[in-house]
Amino acid sequence: MLPTHSLGHGLQSFERFFGSVQRLLHVVADVLFSDQFLEFGMSQKDLDYLLDEKTNTIGALLMHLAATDRTYQINTFEGNSLRELPASYQEKWAVAMELGEPARKAIKGNSLDYYLNLLSETREHTLAEFRKRDDAWLMTVDKECVRA
């Protein structure tokens, strides 16, 4: 059996997933689910800190991770083109996805719990969608993504 991974606010087991889907989740778990270091506590000041005028804050980077997960969901599970993201996505996630100056201005003043909740919500939705899929789905080639 593959090991379980902590998801920040509890222990997550991938036992309900099977085959290649389970292996995929274990491979990406360290990237998607490695927010334990944040639980040592970061203040709002820490999360909003800018090293210089060209960097992004830790808070913006955490929100970027959640935005990336949501983008993946829209494209992979909902079948929407990344060129045609819904307005609801644009309103909530576009600035975090792009980062840079707009993110430096807009993404600040939030607590660590705010960012952890965003990550947890998007993560749980991704896991719920993977529960609906099997190896046949995982091995399906998206012909629109394949380039000659």
C-alpha positions, 0 to 999 in steps of 0.5 A: 500500500502506498503511504498516506499524506497529510493535507494540512488539516488532517490525514488524507488517504488515497485508498479510495482511488485505484490503479494509475489514478492512485499512483498519479495522486501520490506522485503529485501529493508532495506538490499539491498537498505540502502545506504543512510548513505553513501550519507553523504560523505566518502572520499577515505581515509575513504573507504580504511581505515583498522582497522588492518591487518585482517579487510576489508575496507568499500570499499571492503565491499560495493563491496562485497554487489554488488558481492553478488547481482551479484552472486544471479542474476547468480544463480537465474535468469540465472540458473547457478551453483555457482560452474560454475561462468562465467569468466566475473564474476570471473574477476570483482567480485571474489576478492570482493566476497571472501574478505580477503588479496586479497581484501585488496590489490586489492580493494582500491583507488575508490571513493564513487560514484564508489561503489554506481554506482556498487551497483546501477547497480547490484540492477537495474538488480535485479529489472529488473529481478524481474519485469519479474517474478510472484508468481508462479515463486517465489514459484517454488522449485529448486530441486537441492538446496533442500537436504533430 
